[in-house]
């Protein structure tokens, strides 16, 4: 597992990954900016709508605006996970193809997941990730609890999403799901490494690059286990 993670980190600095990096970063930042704009407008609307509450107490309005600004910043942190999951649906096949070219010496390559299927799965998992992270955000006033929910929930979601999409390049979705269930603990352990990326500022924007490389390698190891040594 650690060897897979180190190899995936090295891949992120290779020319093919750098090309995808700029595209994925651009899309991720654009989506996060759109979310920020929507949340900011909602905060302004809520503050202006309650202008009568602040009559004679301008300091209270300032305090509410500061708290709202901090809340927006924290909300954006929790939105990184579902946005990164969505972005992965667009770039998985490009990244997985580069990884497979390195890890399969026989030249074997998977087939691209149909675009409609990949987008549907990415949207579905992004919706689940958004719901989970909204729960974690709602627990903001319970430090420790929200961090655990954020970390372990994203470890599960990212491991499930990236592994399943990597496996579907080689086998039908039913077989991919069966393989994931059969090795759920090993795949979840990989998800914990991906969750470290999600929880680290700046690095979280690189989550799709690391996650795809890691899960492609984990899939190869689980789908092609080494022969057992005779006793």
N, C-alpha and C positions, 0 to 999 in steps of 0.2 A: 504493500500500500504506500509506504513512504517513498519507495523507488518510483512508483507511478506518479506520485505528487511532484517529486523533484524533476522527473522527465517532463511533466506537464508545464512546470514553471519555466524550464529551458525553452520549450516550444514557443512560449509567449513572446520571445525575443527574436524568433526567426522571421525572415522576410515574408513568407506567406501569412503568418499570424499578424504581422504588423499591418499588412494591407487590410485584413479584416478588422483589425483593432480600430483603425480610423473610422471605418464605416459604422461599426457597432457603437463606438463612443459617440459619434455624431447623432445616431438615432436615440441612444439612451439619454443623452443630455437634452435633446429636443423634447422627448416625452416628459422628462423630469421638469423641464422649464414650463411645459404646458400644464402639468399638474400644479406647479408652484403658482402660475398665473391664476388658475381656477380657484385655488385655496386662498390666495391673496384677495381676490375679488370678493369671495364669500366673507372673509374677515372684515373687509372694508364695509361691505353691505351691512353686516351685523353691528359694527361699531357706529356707523352713521344712523342706522335704524334706531339705536338706543341713545341718540344724542340728548334727548330730554332727561335721561337719567344722570347725565354729567353736568347739568346746568348748575353753575355755582361751584363746581368741583372739577376744574380742568385737569388737576393732577390725577384724578381718578381715570379720566379718559386716556391720559398718557400712560398710566399703569396698565390699563387694559390693552392698549396698543403694543406695549412692550411684551406683555405676556402672550398676546396673539402672535407677535413676531417670533418669539421663542417656540411657541407651539407649531408654527408653520415649519420652522427649521427641523424640529424633531419629527414632524409628520413626514417631511421629505426623506429623512433617514429611513423611516419605516416603509416608504414607497419604493426604495431602491430595489428591494427583493422582487416584488411582482413585476416591476419594469424590466429588470434583468432577465426574468423568466420569459417575458414577452419577446425581448430582443433575441434571445437564444433561438426562438422558433424561426427567425429569418436567416441566421448565420450558422446553424448547426451543421448543415451538410457541407458547406465550404470548409469549416474547421475540421470536421470528422474526416473528410477526404484527405486533408494534409496529414493528420495523425495516422490514419490507416496506411498511408504510403510509407511511413517510417516503421510502424510496429509489425507489419506483416511482410516478412522477407520473401514470401512466395508471390507477392504482388497482388494478393487478394484485396478487393475493395468492396465496400457495401454499395447498395443502391440508394439514391436519394429518396427520402420519404416524400410521397406526393405532397405538393405545396398546400393543398386544401387541408389535408390531414395534419400536417405539421402546424399550420396556423391555428386550426381548431384546437389541437392539444395544447398549444402555447397559450391561447386565450383562456381555455378551461383552467389550466393550472395557474395562470396569472390571476384569475378570479378567486381561486381558492387561496392563493398566497396573499392577495389583497385582504380577504376576509380575516385570515390568521393574523396578519400584521396590524389590522385595525383593532383586533382584540388586544394585541400586545401594546398598541398605542393607548388604548383605553385604560390599560393597567399602568400608565406612565407614573402615577403617583405611588406605585408600589415597587420601588426600586429593588432589583434582585429578581422579583417574580416576572416583571416584564422582560428583563434581559434573558431569563431562562426560556420563556415562551418564544421570544424572538429567535434565539439561537437554535433551539432544538426543533422548532416548527420549520424553520428554513432549512435546517439540515435534512429533514425528512422530505420536504417539498423539492428541494434542488436535487437530491439524490434520486428521487423517483422520476422527476422530469428528464434529467440529463441521461440517466441510464436507459430509460425506456426509449427515448428518441435515438440514442446510439445503437441500441439493440435492434430497433426496427429497421435499421439499414441492412440487416442480415436475415431477419426472420419476421413473420407476421406478428401483429400486435399481441395476439393471444399467447404465442410462445414467449414473446418478450416479457409480458406480464408474469407468466409462470416462472420464468427464470429469475425475475426480480423478487418474487415472493419466496422462491427457494433459497435465495442468498440475501435476504433482506438485511441481516445484521452487517454483513460485509459492505453492502451498498450504502447503508446508513452511516457506517464509519467513514466512507468516502464523502458522504454528505456533510459530516462534521468539519472536514477540511474545507469544503466549499463554503460552509457557514462562517468560517473564520474570515474568508474574503469578504463576505456580505457584511460582517460586523466591523470591518476595518475601513475607515474613510479613505477615499481615492482608490484603494485596491478593489472596493466593491464594484467599481465601474468595469473592472476587468474580469468579473465573475464568469461571464460566458466563455471566455477564452480558456480559463483554467478548468472550469467545470466540464466542458466538452472533452478536452484532452484527457482529463483524469478518468471520466466515465468510459471513454472509448477503450482505454487501457484495461480498466476493471472488467469491462465486458469481454475483452479478448481472453483475459485470465480465467474468467468464470465459464465462458462458453467452450474454451479449449484447455481444460485442466491438464497439468503435466501428468504423465503416466506414473502410477504408484510403483515404488521400488519393491521388487519381489522379496519375500521373507526368506 
